[in-house]
Amino acid sequence: MAVKDKGIATTDMQQFAADVVAKALAAGATDAEAVIAEGDEFSVLVRLGQVETLTESGSRAIGLRVFLADSQGQRVASTSSSDLSSDSIEQLVSGAIALAKITSVDPFAGLPERSAFGKLEGDLALSFDDVYTLSGEERIALARRAEEAALAADTRIQNSDGGSFDAGTGHKVLVNSRGFAGEYRRSHCSISAVPIAQDANGGMQRDYWYSSARTLKLLDSPEAIGKEAARRTLRRLGARRVPTQKASIVFSKEMARGIMGNIFEAANGDSIYRSASFFTGMLGERVAGENVTVIDDGTLVFEKDGIRYGGFGTSPYDSEGLKSRRTVVIEKGILKNYLLNTYTGRKLDMPSTANGSRGLAGNPGIGSGNFFLEAGTQTPREIIADVKNGLYVTETMGFGVNLVTGDYSQGASGIWIENGIFTHPVEEITIAGNLKEIYRNIVAIGNDLVFRSSAASPTIRVEGMTIAGS
């Protein structure tokens, strides 16, 4: 049964979007595109056993993008509203047309060509109903159990930044005037714990752990999450600085994800056409070691414990209606592709890679599918065992990355390695280098690739970086 809300029934969303597009064309637009997004979110934080924050919300809104074409190009403008009443839609359309008339002409603006549209067929397993089957009390209990497990793990843990449970569902519709119409649903849920430990000298440390999934069935137990959060927190007690030096750097898979994320930013079409990336003009050139292959794939569907589920970056199509695909960004160290939407593709005279991403308002940006570094063959333990002197990085801080030059400098903490063995925790240091060299100096890649978000990387070891310490 469709539930009426703000002038539209859930089952009629695609037709509603098509009607808004038709209204925009009737008002003078030469092309138009409508996006409707609705969703529900729940979030609870329990601290020291008590509910500290609890949020539950639902939303539905529409975005409209209109184009006015002339011989020089197109004028484009967008409007959005959470009010879907008839009067509001009339204002949405008239406002978009009025704005478009006063914008500058852009020869690269416009919807994709009709032949470019498409979508993945079949069930991508992006949405699971069980995410919203738990009562409020049961959701709170999951957060409480995660925190309790962390607090019970060791007497040095007497405080906490809390345990949390989050869940959400989403439904998105895209319709344009060139014949594309599509919609899909998504779900997600997560549990986390953030304990605080104190040593005999009064020194305090905190760390965290979490589990995220599309369905409750694939979440780790709250007890396992709490215990792992406690383990990660306790290993930081007694941290100290190390002398300034050059040494091997091993990035845990969680931290390596950030290093690989810089590749996404450097290969982003917006940065490329603005000449604001050290990858500009480097297609076909070596930018990393031969062991490095980086992929963006919006089509991934996994299976675990007999349950099929789509990746966090999986979708049937991008925000412009182009079929999701697999794009090899770097293959064995060679830069093969930039990541483009329609606009940046036109700027660079290249086809879109179906990486268009947008909210309700504004023009599409560049977004990733499932973005990852291909796994290697060594276990993390084997990688660490080969290190004579070095740092295992468990946290980075700050925003010290310059994508134009590749310069990289971030605060860090972790665990010191001597002769392949963890010796003591480290903090208050900075690790520095240049991304152009870092990617060439990845000498080992782990086999521990796990997707906890839309971006993932296995453990990596990098040579030639500087540690700035005492």
N, C-alpha and C positions, 0 to 999 in steps of 0.2 A: 504494500500500500504506500502510495506517495504521501509524504507529509508536507502540508502547505506551510510556507514560511516566507515572509517578506515578498509576497506576490508571485512566487514561483514554486512549483512542485519539483522535488528531487528528480523524479523520472522524466521531467520535461526540460532539463537543463540544456541539452544540446539543441533542442528546438528553440528555446528561449534565446540562446546565443545566436542562432541563425536569424531569428527575427530582429535582433539588435543590429546585426550586420546589414540586413535588408533596409532597416531604417536609416543607417548611415549612408548607404548608396542612394537612397531616395532623397537624402538631404544634400547630396552633391559630391560625396566621396567617390573617387574612381576605384578605390580598393578599401577594404576594411577587414579588421580581425578582432574577434571578441574572445576573451578568456574568462571563464567562470571558475572560481575556486571555493570549495567549502571544506570544512574540517572540524574536528573536535580534538581538544587537547586536555590532558589531565597531568598534573604534576604535584607531588607531595614530597616535602623534606621533613624528616624526623631527626631531631637532635637530642641526644641523651634521653631517648625514649619518648619525647614529647613532640607532637606535631608543631613544627615551627612555621611552615608555609604550606598552603594547599590551594591550588588553582585548578579550576575546571571551566572550560570555555568552549564555545562553538562560534563559528563564523561562516559567512558566505558573502562573496563580493564579486564584482564584475569589472573587467578592464576592457577598454575599447581603444584600438589604434586605427586611425584613418589616414588615408593618403589622397593628396590632390596632385594629379599629374599635369605637367605642361611640357613644352618642347625642350626645356632645359633640365628636367629631372622631376623630382617629386618633393612636395612639402608633406611633412608628417607630424602628427601630434597624437597624444594619448590622454585619456581621462579614466578615472576609476571611481567606483562608489560601492558602499556596502548596503545602500538602499536600492532595492530592485523593484520599487513601485513604478507604475507607469509614468508618473510625473518626473521621477528621478531619472528614468531612462531617457526621457525626452531631453532633459538638461544635459545628460551625459553625452548624447549625440550632438546636440547643438553646440555644446562647449568644445568638443573635440574638433568640429568643423571650424568653429571660430578661431581656435588656436592655430590650426593648420594653415589658415589663410594668412597669418602674420609671421609664420616661420620662414626660414631661408630655404631656397631650393637646394636639394642635395641629389646629384646625379647617381649616387650609389644606393639611395634609399629605395625601399619597395619590398613587396612580398616576394618569396621565391617563385620561380617559374612553375607553371602547372605540372610539368613533367617531373619536377623534383620531389613532390609530396609522396608520402608513403608511411606505413607503420608495420611493425612486427605483428604477425598474426599468432594466435594461440594464447594460452594462459601463461603469463610470465610470473605468476605466483607472487604478486606484489602486495596483496591485501588478504588479511586473515581476520575473521570476525571475532576470534577469541580475545583480541586485544582489549575489547570493551565489555567482556563478559563478567569480569570481576566486580564485586561490590566495592564501594569506597573503603570499607573496613578491611577488606582483603588486600587492597592496594597499599594501604597504610601499613598493614602487617608485613608485607614484603620489604618495605623500606626499613621498618623497625628490626626485622630479622637480620638484614644485612649489617646494620649498625651494631646490633647485639653480638653478632659473630666476631666483628672486629674488636669490640671492647673486651670480649672474653678470651681473645687469643693470647694476651700477655699482660702481666700486671703493670707494665710500663705504659700501657695505653689506658688512660683514665679520662680522656677527653675526645671530642669528635666534632668535625664540621658537618656530620650528619650522614644518614642513609637516605636514599631517594628512590622513588619509582616514578617513571614517566611513561605515558602512552599517548598515542595520537592516531587519527585516521584522516585521510584526505581524499578528495574527489576533484579532478580537474578536467575541464572541458575546453577544447579549442575549436573554433569555427572561423573560416575566412571566406572571402568573396571569390576565391579561385577554386572552390570545390572541395576544400579539405574540411573534414569534420571528424573529431576523435575525442575520446574520453577514457580515463582510467582511474583506478583507485589505488591507494597505498595505505599501509599501516606500519607502525613501529612501536616498540616498547623497550624499556631499559631499566636496569637496577644498578645502583652505585653505592659506594661507601667511602668516606674520607676520614680515617682516624688520625688522631694526634698522639704522638708518643713523647715521653720525657725520660731522659737518662738521669743517672745519679747526681750529675752536676747541674741539673736544671735545664740542660739543652733540650730544645723541642724541635720536632720534625713532623711533617705531615706528608702523606701521599694518598693515593686513591686506587681503586680498581672498579671496573664496571663490566656489564654484559649488555649487549644490545641485539635486537633481532626484529624480524617482521611479525613473529608469532610468539606467544607466551611459551609454547612448547620447546622453543630453542634457546630460551634464556638459561644461563647458569643458575644454580640455586643461590638464594641470598646468602646462605652460610658459606658457600665456596667463594663468593665475591668478597664477603667480609674478611675471611681468612687471608685471601690473597692481598687485599688492601692493607691488612695488618702486617703481613710479611714485607711488603714493599716499604711500609713506613718504618718498621724496626731496622731494616738494613741501612737506613740513612742516619741513625743515631751515631754520634761521635764523628761526624763529617768534618773534614779540615781541608785547607788549601794544599796544593802541591806546587813545587817550583815551576817557574816559567820554562817551557821546553817545547821541542817538537817531539811528538810521540804518535803511536798508533791510536786511532780513534775508532771504537766500535759503537755504532749507534744501535740501540735496541730497536726492535721492529716498530715500536710506537714513535720513537724519535726519527727513525729513518723515513717514516712517512712524510715528515715535514721537509726533509732534504729532497725527496722525490716530488713533493708538492711545488717546490721551486722550479722544477722542470715544466710543470703545467703552466705556471705563470710566465716562464720564459718563452714557451711555445704558443702562448695565447695570441691569437690574431690581432687583438687590439694593441698589444705591446709591439708586435712585429711591424704593423703598418705605420706606427708612430715612431719607429726606430728607437724604441725604449727597452730593448732586450738584447742581451749578448748573443742570442740566437738569430738575430736579424741577418739575413743574407747567408745563412749557414746551411741551407737545405743541401743534402748530399755530402756534407762535410762530417768529419769525425768530431764528435763533441763529448764522447765518453769512452771508457774502456770497452774492449770487445765482449766482455762479459755482461754488458749492460743493455737490456732490452726493456723499453718502457711502452706500455700499451694503455690506450683509453678504450674501454669496451662497454657500451650501453646495453648489451644484449645478454649479459651473464645471468644464468639461472643455475643454482647450486642444489645439492641434495645432501641432507644430513639426517641420520636416524630415520630414514624413509620418508622425510618431508622435503618436498621441492619448495624452493623460495628464491625469489629474484633478488639480485644484489641491491645494495642501497643506492647505487647509481644507475640501475636498470630502468628503462621505460620503453614503451612501444615507439615513441617518436620524440623529437626534441621540441622546444617551445615554439618552433616555426612550422611544425608539421612534417619534418623530414625524418625518414625512418632511421631509428637508432642503428648504430653500426660499430664495428671494431676498427680502430685506427691505430696502427703502429707508429708511435711518435719517434722513438729511437730504436733502431734494430742493430744489435751487435756494435753499438757505439756510434752508428751513423744516424744523423738527424734525417728522418724520412718525411715527416709531415708536421705542419703547423695545425693547431686546432682552431677551426673557423666557424663562424655563423655566416649567414648569407651576406650581410653587409661587409664584414671584413674580407670575405672571399672575393667580393666584387672589387674592393679596394686593392687587393693583391692579385687580381685576375686569376683566381683559383676557385674551384668548387667548394661549397660548404662541406665540412666534415660532420655535419649534424650535431654541432655543439652549441646551438642556440639555447640560451637560458634567459628567462625573464619572469618577473613577478606580474602583477596586474597592470602596473603603470610603467611607462617608459619603453625604450627600444630594447631588443634582445641584447644581452651580453654574451660572454663565453662561459659555458659551464662544462663540467666533466661528466662522463658516465662513471664507470668503475675504473679508476685511474691507478695503475700499479706498476711496480718493478717486478719483472719475472723472477721467480724463485731460483736459487742456485741449488747446489747439492750438499753443502756442508750444514751440519747442525750448528746452532749458536754455540754450543759447548766446544765444538771443534774449532770454530773461529776464534773463540777466546783463548783456547789452549795454545794457539800459535803466536800469541802476543807476548813478547818479552817484557816490554814496559808500555803501558797505555791506559786509556780511559774508556770505560764502558758508560756511555751517556744514557741517563734515565730521565733527564729533564733539560729543556732549554727555555730561556727567558729572553724577552725583548724582541725587537723587530729589526735586527741589524743585517738586512739583506738588500743589496743594491742590484736590481735586475739589469741595469744598464751596463755596469762594469763587472758584475758577478761577485763583487766583494761580499764576504760573509763573516759576520762577527756577532756571536750571541753568548749571553751568560749561560752557564751550564752547571749541572751537578751530576754525580754518578758514582761509580765505584772504580777504584784503582786496580789495575791488573799488573801483577809481577809474575813472570815465568808461567803465564797461563792460568794463574789463580787469582781470584778476588782477594784483596788484602784489606782495604778500608774504604769507607765512603768519602766522597770528595764534594766540596761545595765552594762557592764564592770564587769561581774561575770564569774565564772567557775562552771559548774556542774560536779560532779564526782561520780563514783561508780564502780562496777564491773558487766559486762554484765551477768555473771552467776547468780548474785543476782537480777539484774534489771529484767530479764525475769521471775524470780520466784516471784517478788514483783509487777507485774502488777495487780493492784487491781480493775481496771475498764477499760472497752473497749467500745468505742462509737459505735453508729450505723451509722456513717457518712463516710463509706467507699466509696471513689470516685477514679476512675482511671484517673489521669492526665498524667501518664507515664506508663511504664511497671511494676513499683513497686508502691504499695499503702498500706496505713494503715489508720484505723480510729483513732480518738483521743484516747490516753491512759493516764492513771494515774499510776505513779510509786511511791512507798514508799521507804524510806531508803536511798535516795541519798543525797549527801552533796552539799550545795551551798557555794562556797568560794567567799566572797565579802569583805566588809570593816571590 
